[in-house]
């Protein structure tokens, strides 16, 4: 028994919030069914892949596949994949940023090691009476 039927049985009017939640639940269920089952039998050839009549020709509506997309299925799929794509792009941006930071750290360490190496070389040259590179 639904919430609306229960409220009518008790003699009360349906609560507007209950009605809104029920409508949202029905819309969400329909969107899920569109996502899971986006195809339906072609209304022209009824899934036979040929036009009805005396001569068998490929159905022009479904291009001989016997099925067409349900209304709204394309929109649901585009919305889902755009949301998934946004999440994937955010993860990729975070990974790239993390790799850049580690590369900058590695580069700083390399520069520090290079500077230390250069200082050691300068010290060796100075000890052997060679002028240091400035």
Secondary structure, DSSP 8 states (H G I E B T S, - for coil): --HHHHHHHTT----HHHHHHHHHHHHHHHHHHHHH--EEE-TTTTTSSB-SSSS--B-TTTTTSSEEE-TTHHHHHHHHHHHHHHHHHHHHHHHHHHHHHHHHHHHHHHHHHHHHHHHHHHHHHHHTT-----
